[in-house]
Amino acid sequence: MRGKTPVIAMVAAGVLGVAAGGWPVVRAQAGESGPTTRSQLAAAVADRTFPAPKPGSWTPPKPAQDGLPAIVNTIDTQERVVFLTIDDGYEYDAEFVNLVRKEKVPIMTFLTSRYIDGHGQYFWALNRAGSPMENHTVGHPDMKTLGPDAQKKEICEASDAIEKQYGRRPTLFRPPFGSYNETTRRVAKDCGVKALILWSAEYYNGTAGPGVGFNGFARGDGGQGFKPGDIILMHFRKGLAGQFRAFLDKIRKAGFRPAALENYLPRSLGGNAPDQGGA
């Protein structure tokens, strides 16, 4: 009976699922919560970690002077690195998870929490492949059109859902459409957010961008190509694995590599780096 499957069997199934490149479809025992089962699996499947920046090669973003979450859209670094961030969550491409794991590519997911329902294990597998799960609201509204209570509900409830499902509360928030105001920053702080992450360039994977065509790449400053420290926006769309593979090849041919954004953000801004900076 499914409700009485021993935990050790579920752990084994999860390990085999990860080893085979899929994501484990795991059920909790009757009366157990999801996080309890995930904690058993976590003991068997190690987290991915990625290199920290070279000492002296970067200048970390600074906290905002008003005490609210800082706005970050690029990293000041001398290294030829870019940061790949993927928004929303309405497509579920197993091949993409396999690719991220096999290539050991650091990415960051800004998850719209409504997509957890029915697909929680997909994002669990992506998280175990190395992607932090950060906040992109519950339902993807334009935050500037909402009042304080509605904005707080969108951010706090998304963080609650992500924390419950994946065991870590988001510290970073990306407002849908890049749209925010001072109210957004204020209520985001109340929800535990330390920085709003925007972007300096976008890869229009699976769609056409203005002036760049299908699967085009565009910089926010109107320039061409990659620049060190670019935070690049992508989306979960149909065919993501193939799009990602082609874009990764383009990054590498340009002499760049993806790096883990969380390792270039100080702890005061929700990252892993020491607050004293890159020294």
C-alpha positions as YAML, in Angstrom:
chain: A
units: angstrom
residues:
- id: 1
  name: MET
  ca: [0.00, 0.00, 0.00]
- id: 2
  name: ARG
  ca: [1.35, 3.43, -0.95]
- id: 3
  name: GLY
  ca: [0.61, 5.01, 2.41]
- id: 4
  name: LYS
  ca: [2.79, 2.44, 4.23]
- id: 5
  name: THR
  ca: [5.86, 2.47, 2.00]
- id: 6
  name: PRO
  ca: [8.94, 2.38, 4.28]
- id: 7
  name: VAL
  ca: [11.01, 5.57, 4.35]
- id: 8
  name: ILE
  ca: [14.16, 3.67, 3.33]
- id: 9
  name: ALA
  ca: [12.39, 2.53, 0.17]
- id: 10
  name: MET
  ca: [11.41, 6.09, -0.64]
- id: 11
  name: VAL
  ca: [14.98, 7.26, -0.09]
- id: 12
  name: ALA
  ca: [16.26, 4.53, -2.40]
- id: 13
  name: ALA
  ca: [13.69, 5.44, -5.02]
- id: 14
  name: GLY
  ca: [14.69, 9.07, -4.78]
- id: 15
  name: VAL
  ca: [18.37, 8.28, -5.17]
- id: 16
  name: LEU
  ca: [17.70, 6.04, -8.14]
- id: 17
  name: GLY
  ca: [15.49, 8.69, -9.69]
- id: 18
  name: VAL
  ca: [18.22, 11.31, -9.39]
- id: 19
  name: ALA
  ca: [20.91, 8.93, -10.64]
- id: 20
  name: ALA
  ca: [18.76, 8.11, -13.64]
- id: 21
  name: GLY
  ca: [18.37, 11.77, -14.42]
- id: 22
  name: GLY
  ca: [14.70, 12.05, -13.52]
- id: 23
  name: TRP
  ca: [13.12, 13.60, -10.49]
- id: 24
  name: PRO
  ca: [11.86, 11.39, -7.68]
- id: 25
  name: VAL
  ca: [8.10, 11.07, -7.37]
- id: 26
  name: VAL
  ca: [7.94, 10.54, -3.65]
- id: 27
  name: ARG
  ca: [4.94, 10.22, -1.37]
- id: 28
  name: ALA
  ca: [5.04, 10.89, 2.34]
- id: 29
  name: GLN
  ca: [3.84, 8.20, 4.71]
- id: 30
  name: ALA
  ca: [0.30, 8.64, 5.94]
- id: 31
  name: GLY
  ca: [0.28, 11.45, 8.47]
- id: 32
  name: GLU
  ca: [3.72, 12.73, 7.45]
- id: 33
  name: SER
  ca: [4.40, 16.10, 5.89]
- id: 34
  name: GLY
  ca: [6.39, 16.59, 2.70]
- id: 35
  name: PRO
  ca: [9.40, 18.20, 4.40]
- id: 36
  name: THR
  ca: [9.87, 15.10, 6.61]
- id: 37
  name: THR
  ca: [10.21, 12.93, 3.54]
- id: 38
  name: ARG
  ca: [12.50, 15.44, 1.85]
- id: 39
  name: SER
  ca: [14.73, 15.52, 4.92]
- id: 40
  name: GLN
  ca: [15.22, 11.76, 4.54]
- id: 41
  name: LEU
  ca: [16.07, 12.17, 0.87]
- id: 42
  name: ALA
  ca: [18.37, 15.10, 1.61]
- id: 43
  name: ALA
  ca: [20.59, 12.79, 3.65]
- id: 44
  name: ALA
  ca: [21.08, 10.60, 0.59]
- id: 45
  name: VAL
  ca: [21.49, 13.22, -2.14]
- id: 46
  name: ALA
  ca: [24.15, 15.90, -1.68]
- id: 47
  name: ASP
  ca: [23.57, 19.55, -2.54]
- id: 48
  name: ARG
  ca: [25.53, 21.10, -5.39]
- id: 49
  name: THR
  ca: [27.94, 23.85, -4.44]
- id: 50
  name: PHE
  ca: [29.71, 26.30, -6.74]
- id: 51
  name: PRO
  ca: [32.97, 28.27, -6.50]
- id: 52
  name: ALA
  ca: [33.13, 31.56, -4.64]
- id: 53
  name: PRO
  ca: [34.54, 34.58, -6.48]
- id: 54
  name: LYS
  ca: [38.29, 35.07, -6.52]
- id: 55
  name: PRO
  ca: [39.48, 37.38, -3.74]
- id: 56
  name: GLY
  ca: [39.79, 40.97, -4.93]
- id: 57
  name: SER
  ca: [38.00, 40.27, -8.22]
- id: 58
  name: TRP
  ca: [34.66, 41.87, -7.37]
- id: 59
  name: THR
  ca: [32.92, 44.56, -5.39]
- id: 60
  name: PRO
  ca: [29.79, 43.30, -3.64]
- id: 61
  name: PRO
  ca: [26.55, 45.27, -3.89]
- id: 62
  name: LYS
  ca: [25.92, 47.54, -0.93]
- id: 63
  name: PRO
  ca: [22.84, 47.68, 1.30]
- id: 64
  name: ALA
  ca: [20.36, 50.44, 0.55]
- id: 65
  name: GLN
  ca: [20.80, 53.57, 2.66]
- id: 66
  name: ASP
  ca: [17.10, 53.62, 3.57]
- id: 67
  name: GLY
  ca: [17.31, 50.20, 5.25]
- id: 68
  name: LEU
  ca: [14.95, 48.56, 2.77]
- id: 69
  name: PRO
  ca: [15.95, 45.69, 0.44]
- id: 70
  name: ALA
  ca: [18.60, 46.81, -2.06]
- id: 71
  name: ILE
  ca: [17.98, 46.78, -5.80]
- id: 72
  name: VAL
  ca: [20.54, 44.67, -7.69]
- id: 73
  name: ASN
  ca: [20.68, 44.29, -11.49]
- id: 74
  name: THR
  ca: [24.35, 43.50, -12.07]
- id: 75
  name: ILE
  ca: [27.48, 42.50, -10.16]
- id: 76
  name: ASP
  ca: [30.65, 44.61, -10.28]
- id: 77
  name: THR
  ca: [33.28, 41.99, -11.12]
- id: 78
  name: GLN
  ca: [36.46, 41.64, -13.14]
- id: 79
  name: GLU
  ca: [35.76, 37.97, -13.81]
- id: 80
  name: ARG
  ca: [34.19, 36.96, -17.11]
- id: 81
  name: VAL
  ca: [31.12, 35.54, -15.43]
- id: 82
  name: VAL
  ca: [27.39, 35.94, -15.98]
- id: 83
  name: PHE
  ca: [24.50, 34.93, -13.76]
- id: 84
  name: LEU
  ca: [21.62, 32.89, -15.18]
- id: 85
  name: THR
  ca: [18.22, 33.42, -13.56]
- id: 86
  name: ILE
  ca: [14.97, 31.72, -14.63]
- id: 87
  name: ASP
  ca: [11.50, 33.01, -13.82]
- id: 88
  name: ASP
  ca: [7.97, 31.68, -13.33]
- id: 89
  name: GLY
  ca: [7.73, 27.86, -13.53]
- id: 90
  name: TYR
  ca: [4.94, 26.92, -15.93]
- id: 91
  name: GLU
  ca: [6.94, 24.38, -18.00]
- id: 92
  name: TYR
  ca: [8.46, 21.18, -16.62]
- id: 93
  name: ASP
  ca: [11.30, 19.90, -18.79]
- id: 94
  name: ALA
  ca: [13.03, 16.86, -17.28]
- id: 95
  name: GLU
  ca: [15.82, 17.14, -19.84]
- id: 96
  name: PHE
  ca: [16.58, 20.62, -18.53]
- id: 97
  name: VAL
  ca: [17.09, 19.33, -14.99]
- id: 98
  name: ASN
  ca: [19.37, 16.61, -16.36]
- id: 99
  name: LEU
  ca: [21.36, 19.21, -18.29]
- id: 100
  name: VAL
  ca: [21.81, 21.49, -15.29]
- id: 101
  name: ARG
  ca: [22.97, 18.54, -13.18]
- id: 102
  name: LYS
  ca: [25.26, 17.03, -15.81]
- id: 103
  name: GLU
  ca: [26.88, 20.31, -16.83]
- id: 104
  name: LYS
  ca: [26.99, 21.58, -13.22]
- id: 105
  name: VAL
  ca: [25.59, 24.93, -14.28]
- id: 106
  name: PRO
  ca: [24.69, 27.38, -11.51]
- id: 107
  name: ILE
  ca: [21.29, 28.97, -12.02]
- id: 108
  name: MET
  ca: [18.81, 30.74, -9.77]
- id: 109
  name: THR
  ca: [15.07, 30.09, -9.95]
- id: 110
  name: PHE
  ca: [12.57, 32.85, -9.17]
- id: 111
  name: LEU
  ca: [9.54, 30.70, -8.58]
- id: 112
  name: THR
  ca: [5.92, 31.80, -8.88]
- id: 113
  name: SER
  ca: [4.60, 29.68, -6.04]
- id: 114
  name: ARG
  ca: [1.28, 28.67, -7.65]
- id: 115
  name: TYR
  ca: [3.31, 26.40, -9.93]
- id: 116
  name: ILE
  ca: [4.43, 24.29, -6.98]
- id: 117
  name: ASP
  ca: [0.99, 22.65, -6.87]
- id: 118
  name: GLY
  ca: [1.24, 19.38, -8.75]
- id: 119
  name: HIS
  ca: [4.86, 19.97, -9.74]
- id: 120
  name: GLY
  ca: [6.65, 20.33, -6.42]
- id: 121
  name: GLN
  ca: [9.01, 17.41, -7.08]
- id: 122
  name: TYR
  ca: [10.21, 18.96, -10.34]
- id: 123
  name: PHE
  ca: [11.47, 22.05, -8.52]
- id: 124
  name: TRP
  ca: [12.77, 19.85, -5.71]
- id: 125
  name: ALA
  ca: [14.97, 18.07, -8.27]
- id: 126
  name: LEU
  ca: [16.11, 21.39, -9.72]
- id: 127
  name: ASN
  ca: [16.90, 22.63, -6.23]
- id: 128
  name: ARG
  ca: [19.00, 19.53, -5.59]
- id: 129
  name: ALA
  ca: [20.80, 20.13, -8.89]
- id: 130
  name: GLY
  ca: [21.98, 23.41, -7.38]
- id: 131
  name: SER
  ca: [19.33, 26.07, -7.98]
- id: 132
  name: PRO
  ca: [18.14, 28.18, -5.04]
- id: 133
  name: MET
  ca: [14.38, 28.74, -5.02]
- id: 134
  name: GLU
  ca: [13.71, 32.46, -4.65]
- id: 135
  name: ASN
  ca: [10.50, 34.49, -4.60]
- id: 136
  name: HIS
  ca: [8.54, 35.62, -7.69]
- id: 137
  name: THR
  ca: [5.13, 36.12, -5.96]
- id: 138
  name: VAL
  ca: [2.14, 33.78, -5.74]
- id: 139
  name: GLY
  ca: [0.34, 34.79, -8.93]
- id: 140
  name: HIS
  ca: [2.64, 37.05, -10.99]
- id: 141
  name: PRO
  ca: [0.81, 40.41, -10.76]
- id: 142
  name: ASP
  ca: [2.17, 43.87, -11.55]
- id: 143
  name: MET
  ca: [3.09, 44.86, -8.02]
- id: 144
  name: LYS
  ca: [2.68, 48.61, -8.61]
- id: 145
  name: THR
  ca: [-1.03, 48.08, -9.28]
- id: 146
  name: LEU
  ca: [-1.60, 46.55, -5.82]
- id: 147
  name: GLY
  ca: [-2.04, 48.11, -2.40]
- id: 148
  name: PRO
  ca: [0.21, 47.30, 0.57]
- id: 149
  name: ASP
  ca: [-1.86, 44.39, 1.91]
- id: 150
  name: ALA
  ca: [-2.17, 42.72, -1.49]
- id: 151
  name: GLN
  ca: [1.53, 43.15, -2.20]
- id: 152
  name: LYS
  ca: [2.45, 41.68, 1.18]
- id: 153
  name: LYS
  ca: [0.13, 38.73, 0.59]
- id: 154
  name: GLU
  ca: [1.77, 38.00, -2.78]
- id: 155
  name: ILE
  ca: [5.29, 38.04, -1.35]
- id: 156
  name: CYS
  ca: [4.82, 36.55, 2.11]
- id: 157
  name: GLU
  ca: [2.57, 33.70, 0.98]
- id: 158
  name: ALA
  ca: [4.99, 32.79, -1.81]
- id: 159
  name: SER
  ca: [7.86, 32.69, 0.68]
- id: 160
  name: ASP
  ca: [5.75, 30.59, 3.05]
- id: 161
  name: ALA
  ca: [5.00, 28.06, 0.30]
- id: 162
  name: ILE
  ca: [8.60, 27.84, -0.88]
- id: 163
  name: GLU
  ca: [9.91, 27.46, 2.65]
- id: 164
  name: LYS
  ca: [7.39, 24.74, 3.44]
- id: 165
  name: GLN
  ca: [8.17, 22.83, 0.28]
- id: 166
  name: TYR
  ca: [11.97, 23.21, 0.06]
- id: 167
  name: GLY
  ca: [13.10, 23.92, 3.62]
- id: 168
  name: ARG
  ca: [14.58, 27.39, 3.08]
- id: 169
  name: ARG
  ca: [12.85, 30.77, 3.17]
- id: 170
  name: PRO
  ca: [13.68, 32.97, 0.16]
- id: 171
  name: THR
  ca: [15.87, 35.99, 0.85]
- id: 172
  name: LEU
  ca: [15.67, 37.39, -2.69]
- id: 173
  name: PHE
  ca: [12.67, 38.68, -4.61]
- id: 174
  name: ARG
  ca: [12.14, 39.43, -8.28]
- id: 175
  name: PRO
  ca: [9.05, 41.54, -8.98]
- id: 176
  name: PRO
  ca: [7.11, 40.36, -12.04]
- id: 177
  name: PHE
  ca: [7.84, 42.52, -15.10]
- id: 178
  name: GLY
  ca: [10.51, 44.29, -13.03]
- id: 179
  name: SER
  ca: [7.70, 46.47, -11.67]
- id: 180
  name: TYR
  ca: [7.92, 47.66, -8.05]
- id: 181
  name: ASN
  ca: [7.62, 50.71, -5.83]
- id: 182
  name: GLU
  ca: [8.65, 51.71, -2.32]
- id: 183
  name: THR
  ca: [5.69, 49.78, -0.92]
- id: 184
  name: THR
  ca: [7.02, 46.64, -2.60]
- id: 185
  name: ARG
  ca: [10.38, 47.07, -0.92]
- id: 186
  name: ARG
  ca: [8.82, 47.79, 2.46]
- id: 187
  name: VAL
  ca: [6.51, 44.76, 2.51]
- id: 188
  name: ALA
  ca: [9.23, 42.56, 1.00]
- id: 189
  name: LYS
  ca: [11.39, 43.38, 4.01]
- id: 190
  name: ASP
  ca: [8.53, 42.37, 6.29]
- id: 191
  name: CYS
  ca: [8.47, 39.00, 4.49]
- id: 192
  name: GLY
  ca: [12.20, 38.37, 5.06]
- id: 193
  name: VAL
  ca: [13.50, 39.60, 1.69]
- id: 194
  name: LYS
  ca: [16.92, 41.27, 1.72]
- id: 195
  name: ALA
  ca: [17.30, 42.30, -1.94]
- id: 196
  name: LEU
  ca: [15.26, 42.74, -5.10]
- id: 197
  name: ILE
  ca: [17.03, 41.13, -8.05]
- id: 198
  name: LEU
  ca: [16.40, 42.67, -11.46]
- id: 199
  name: TRP
  ca: [18.50, 42.04, -14.59]
- id: 200
  name: SER
  ca: [20.90, 43.68, -17.03]
- id: 201
  name: ALA
  ca: [20.12, 41.49, -20.05]
- id: 202
  name: GLU
  ca: [17.47, 39.05, -21.25]
- id: 203
  name: TYR
  ca: [17.62, 35.87, -23.29]
- id: 204
  name: TYR
  ca: [14.20, 35.61, -24.94]
- id: 205
  name: ASN
  ca: [14.24, 31.83, -24.91]
- id: 206
  name: GLY
  ca: [11.22, 30.31, -26.61]
- id: 207
  name: THR
  ca: [9.82, 33.67, -27.66]
- id: 208
  name: ALA
  ca: [10.69, 36.74, -29.73]
- id: 209
  name: GLY
  ca: [12.23, 39.79, -28.14]
- id: 210
  name: PRO
  ca: [11.83, 43.35, -29.43]
- id: 211
  name: GLY
  ca: [14.39, 43.91, -32.14]
- id: 212
  name: VAL
  ca: [16.24, 40.63, -31.54]
- id: 213
  name: GLY
  ca: [13.88, 37.98, -32.91]
- id: 214
  name: PHE
  ca: [13.12, 34.48, -31.66]
- id: 215
  name: ASN
  ca: [15.55, 33.18, -29.00]
- id: 216
  name: GLY
  ca: [17.24, 36.56, -29.18]
- id: 217
  name: PHE
  ca: [19.47, 38.24, -26.60]
- id: 218
  name: ALA
  ca: [19.13, 41.88, -25.62]
- id: 219
  name: ARG
  ca: [20.99, 44.09, -23.17]
- id: 220
  name: GLY
  ca: [19.15, 46.64, -21.10]
- id: 221
  name: ASP
  ca: [21.81, 49.25, -21.90]
- id: 222
  name: GLY
  ca: [21.41, 48.76, -25.66]
- id: 223
  name: GLY
  ca: [24.88, 47.27, -26.07]
- id: 224
  name: GLN
  ca: [25.93, 43.99, -27.63]
- id: 225
  name: GLY
  ca: [27.14, 40.71, -26.21]
- id: 226
  name: PHE
  ca: [27.91, 39.82, -22.61]
- id: 227
  name: LYS
  ca: [29.54, 41.97, -19.96]
- id: 228
  name: PRO
  ca: [31.16, 40.72, -16.74]
- id: 229
  name: GLY
  ca: [28.58, 40.53, -13.99]
- id: 230
  name: ASP
  ca: [25.49, 40.45, -16.20]
- id: 231
  name: ILE
  ca: [22.38, 39.12, -14.48]
- id: 232
  name: ILE
  ca: [20.48, 37.45, -17.31]
- id: 233
  name: LEU
  ca: [16.74, 36.86, -17.31]
- id: 234
  name: MET
  ca: [15.27, 33.68, -18.79]
- id: 235
  name: HIS
  ca: [11.92, 31.90, -18.41]
- id: 236
  name: PHE
  ca: [10.61, 28.38, -17.99]
- id: 237
  name: ARG
  ca: [9.20, 27.80, -21.48]
- id: 238
  name: LYS
  ca: [8.60, 24.82, -23.75]
- id: 239
  name: GLY
  ca: [11.87, 23.51, -25.19]
- id: 240
  name: LEU
  ca: [13.94, 25.02, -22.36]
- id: 241
  name: ALA
  ca: [16.62, 22.30, -22.43]
- id: 242
  name: GLY
  ca: [17.51, 22.91, -26.08]
- id: 243
  name: GLN
  ca: [17.35, 26.67, -25.66]
- id: 244
  name: PHE
  ca: [19.54, 26.52, -22.57]
- id: 245
  name: ARG
  ca: [22.09, 24.25, -24.23]
- id: 246
  name: ALA
  ca: [22.43, 26.61, -27.20]
- id: 247
  name: PHE
  ca: [22.70, 29.67, -24.95]
- id: 248
  name: LEU
  ca: [25.27, 28.00, -22.72]
- id: 249
  name: ASP
  ca: [27.36, 27.27, -25.82]
- id: 250
  name: LYS
  ca: [27.11, 30.93, -26.83]
- id: 251
  name: ILE
  ca: [28.25, 32.06, -23.37]
- id: 252
  name: ARG
  ca: [31.25, 29.76, -23.42]
- id: 253
  name: LYS
  ca: [32.28, 30.69, -26.96]
- id: 254
  name: ALA
  ca: [32.31, 34.32, -25.88]
- id: 255
  name: GLY
  ca: [34.83, 33.42, -23.16]
- id: 256
  name: PHE
  ca: [32.39, 33.66, -20.25]
- id: 257
  name: ARG
  ca: [31.05, 31.15, -17.76]
- id: 258
  name: PRO
  ca: [27.94, 31.04, -15.57]
- id: 259
  name: ALA
  ca: [28.56, 31.66, -11.87]
- id: 260
  name: ALA
  ca: [26.38, 31.32, -8.78]
- id: 261
  name: LEU
  ca: [24.76, 34.68, -8.03]
- id: 262
  name: GLU
  ca: [24.29, 33.82, -4.37]
- id: 263
  name: ASN
  ca: [28.07, 33.59, -3.95]
- id: 264
  name: TYR
  ca: [28.49, 37.19, -5.15]
- id: 265
  name: LEU
  ca: [25.88, 38.65, -2.81]
- id: 266
  name: PRO
  ca: [26.82, 39.46, 0.80]
- id: 267
  name: ARG
  ca: [24.81, 37.86, 3.58]
- id: 268
  name: SER
  ca: [23.23, 41.21, 4.41]
- id: 269
  name: LEU
  ca: [21.69, 41.13, 0.91]
- id: 270
  name: GLY
  ca: [20.56, 37.50, 1.10]
- id: 271
  name: GLY
  ca: [23.62, 35.80, -0.37]
- id: 272
  name: ASN
  ca: [26.47, 33.61, 0.87]
- id: 273
  name: ALA
  ca: [29.40, 36.02, 0.71]
- id: 274
  name: PRO
  ca: [30.88, 37.66, 3.83]
- id: 275
  name: ASP
  ca: [29.57, 41.14, 4.44]
- id: 276
  name: GLN
  ca: [33.09, 42.58, 4.37]
- id: 277
  name: GLY
  ca: [33.19, 41.87, 0.61]
- id: 278
  name: GLY
  ca: [35.51, 40.00, -1.70]
- id: 279
  name: ALA
  ca: [38.64, 40.19, 0.41]
...
